[in-house]
Amino acid sequence: MDQQSFIALLNEDLESEYRSIVQYTQHTATISGPEYQSLVEELKVHLHQELDHATTLAGQIAFLGGVPAVSVPEVPSVPDGAAALRLDLELEETQLDRYRERVA
């Protein structure tokens, strides 16, 4: 894989991190109910980790001679807290798969 192709893939990863930031911000503000309180607090911690991931990716893209992406993929609307948490889990699983591909 050439450097430009790798930068393009890293930019896709960066955009996914942006989506996480927006999605988790929305979910921590809108998921309610005592059954979700501990999960919302965990999402708030994870939200800051996603920002760190985005910052790291942007730095690596720039280091490789690329320009970090600024597009945020669409965040799907969900009807309730359970659906929001499932969406968050799916996003995390997708991101982990992508990062495993990069390492390989």
C-alpha positions as CSV (number, residue, x, y, z in Angstrom):
1,M,0.0,0.0,0.0
2,D,1.4,3.4,-0.9
3,Q,1.5,6.4,1.4
4,Q,-1.4,8.2,-0.1
5,S,-3.7,5.2,0.2
6,F,-2.7,4.8,3.8
7,I,-3.4,8.4,4.5
8,A,-6.8,8.0,2.9
9,L,-7.6,5.1,5.1
10,L,-6.4,7.0,8.2
11,N,-8.7,9.9,7.2
12,E,-11.6,7.5,7.1
13,D,-10.6,6.4,10.6
14,L,-10.5,10.0,11.7
15,E,-13.9,10.7,10.3
16,S,-15.2,7.7,12.2
17,E,-13.7,9.1,15.4
18,Y,-15.5,12.4,14.7
19,R,-18.7,10.5,14.4
20,S,-18.0,8.9,17.7
21,I,-17.5,12.3,19.3
22,V,-20.8,13.7,17.9
23,Q,-22.7,10.5,18.6
24,Y,-21.5,10.1,22.2
25,T,-22.1,13.7,22.9
26,Q,-25.7,13.3,21.7
27,H,-26.2,10.1,23.6
28,T,-24.8,11.3,26.9
29,A,-27.2,14.2,26.7
30,T,-30.3,12.3,25.6
31,I,-30.1,8.8,27.2
32,S,-32.1,9.0,30.4
33,G,-33.3,6.8,33.2
34,P,-31.8,5.2,36.2
35,E,-31.0,2.0,34.4
36,Y,-28.7,3.9,32.1
37,Q,-27.0,6.2,34.5
38,S,-23.8,4.2,35.0
39,L,-23.5,3.6,31.2
40,V,-23.9,7.3,30.5
41,E,-21.1,8.1,32.9
42,E,-18.9,5.5,31.2
43,L,-19.8,7.0,27.8
44,K,-18.7,10.4,29.0
45,V,-15.3,9.0,29.9
46,H,-15.1,7.2,26.5
47,L,-16.0,10.5,24.7
48,H,-12.8,12.1,25.9
49,Q,-10.9,9.0,24.7
50,E,-12.4,9.4,21.3
51,L,-11.2,13.0,21.1
52,D,-7.7,11.8,22.0
53,H,-7.9,9.2,19.2
54,A,-9.0,11.8,16.7
55,T,-6.2,14.1,17.8
56,T,-3.6,11.3,17.5
57,L,-4.9,10.3,14.0
58,A,-4.9,13.9,12.8
59,G,-1.3,14.3,14.0
60,Q,-0.2,11.1,12.2
61,I,-1.9,12.1,9.0
62,A,-0.2,15.4,9.0
63,F,3.1,13.8,9.8
64,L,2.7,11.5,6.8
65,G,2.2,14.6,4.6
66,G,-1.6,14.4,4.4
67,V,-4.3,16.9,5.4
68,P,-6.6,15.6,8.3
69,A,-10.2,15.2,7.2
70,V,-12.9,17.5,8.5
71,S,-16.0,15.7,7.5
72,V,-18.3,14.1,10.0
73,P,-20.3,11.0,8.8
74,E,-24.0,11.2,9.5
75,V,-25.0,10.1,13.0
76,P,-28.2,7.9,12.8
77,S,-31.2,8.9,14.8
78,V,-32.3,6.3,17.3
79,P,-35.6,5.9,19.2
80,D,-34.4,5.1,22.7
81,G,-31.5,4.5,25.1
82,A,-31.2,0.8,24.3
83,A,-31.0,1.5,20.6
84,A,-28.4,4.3,21.2
85,L,-26.2,1.9,23.1
86,R,-26.5,-0.8,20.5
87,L,-25.4,1.8,17.9
88,D,-22.5,2.9,20.0
89,L,-21.4,-0.8,20.4
90,E,-21.6,-1.3,16.6
91,L,-19.5,1.8,16.0
92,E,-16.9,0.6,18.4
93,E,-16.7,-2.8,16.9
94,T,-16.4,-1.3,13.4
95,Q,-13.6,1.0,14.6
96,L,-11.7,-1.9,16.3
97,D,-11.9,-4.0,13.1
98,R,-10.5,-1.1,11.1
99,Y,-7.6,-0.5,13.5
100,R,-6.8,-4.2,13.4
101,E,-6.6,-4.0,9.6
102,R,-4.2,-1.0,9.9
103,V,-1.9,-2.9,12.3
104,A,-1.9,-6.0,10.0
